[in-house]
Amino acid sequence: MLYYRTLKLHEKKPWVTFIHGAGGSSSIWYKQIREFKKHFNILLIDLRGHGRSAKGMWKEGDDFSDIAEEVIDVHDRLKISSSHFVGISLGTIVIQTIAKIRPRLLSSMVLGGAITKLNVFTRMLLVVGNLGKRILPYMWLYSLFAWIIMPYATHKESRTMFISQAKKMCQKEFIQWFSLTRFVNPYLIELQKDFHKIPVLFLMGEQDHLFLKPVKEIASENKDVQAVYIADSGHVCNIDQPDRFNHHAVSFIVKTEADRFSVRIKNA
């Protein structure tokens, strides 16, 4: 079972589940907790090999579906039948995989710094990373990637946070997580075909130079998807611009809950 902790406001309040990215942990949501706990019950989860969750959980052939199932298991243990999911970076892939496996669990998806497609440059980086992952110290690779993904002065705090969190991993865990990227582009294309009628909000930094363009394309082609582009922010927008991130995410979830309530009243 993954490590998790809950912050419960009231049994009748909706749940919000936070899913971090690769190399992070549930502690990266420290700028969200104060605001979100005013409105919702909160579930914070450390993915396998991260934070306080166990290492060495990998079996041959494990993929994003296995990681998603572990997150689902936490909800089953806590008897949470539905939750709003908020994710950042690679955590958004985990969330969309959960939507594919058990769509009824998700009341909505807030996808921050979403990874929806890898451009040529990003794919080249991953090829280099996969070639060197068993030779080079993982922190060299992780730090290099952090600087490439979050290069500007406005990204300093998020870059420093993720590098410091990654130091708590080990080489074997890093290799396993990095191995998931080998076939990720076809998988991402498959995920984007269907959002399973789940309300979706993309929250992207305007300086997210690697992942912003594909999200803009998805938002322009899908009228049911909402997207907000946050100024002076890069890939990890929940840290770069927490007030704006929190405002848009909370407003979206509150509105989604109101819409769900209206539908229930109408159908009663």
Buried (B, 14 or more C-beta within 10 A) or exposed (E): EBBBEBEEBEEEBBBBBBBBBBBBBBBBBEBBBEBBBEBBBBBBBBBBBBBEBEBEBBEEEBEBEBBBBBBBEBBEEBEBEEBBBBBBBBBBBBBBBBBBEBEEBBBBBBBBBBBBBBBEEBBEBBEBBBEBBEEBEBBEBBBBBBEEBBBBEBBEBBBEBBBEBBEBBEEBBBBBBBBBBEEBBEBBEEBBEEBEEBBBBBBBBBBBBBBBEBBEEBBEEEEEBBBBBBEBBBBBBBBBBBEBBBBBBBEBBBBBBEEBEEEEEEEE
